[in-house]
């Protein structure tokens, strides 16, 4: 699994420890990667972390079963180009998972905007609204959602 824009590696470690997945986390911030590497949660296999641009990660095309990005696509200067580079990382049966949102501050992508970006490059787009307050520690008026694309 590739966790792009992994930050301190929370999801990378979770997937590695819970599912035994080989995870490669990528983030532009060397400080975030330093913190991700310092975490010692006993994950086996231990995630690998690299400092690089999540928009164009230096990873092998066609080598990941899953590409996961959480609150990253909206921050890319060229949404479609970043999404294209992420999709190229997937194996033929690979799954793209995006957790995104549009915050009440006006920052982010609406679910419709994000779904269209994915639909322009892949035929399968499954959109789920993430409005359960338990996900966020309480009620939120932000638009938060999950997109899963299998092809």
Buried (B, 14 or more C-beta within 10 A) or exposed (E): BBBBBBBBBBBBBBBBBEEEBBBBBBBEBEEBBEBBBEBEEEBEEBBBBBEBBBBBBEBEEEEBBBBBBBBBBBBBEEBEEBBBBBBBBBEEEBBBBBBBBBBEEEEBBBBEBBBEBBBEBBEEBEBEEBBEEEEEEEEBEBBBBBBBBEE
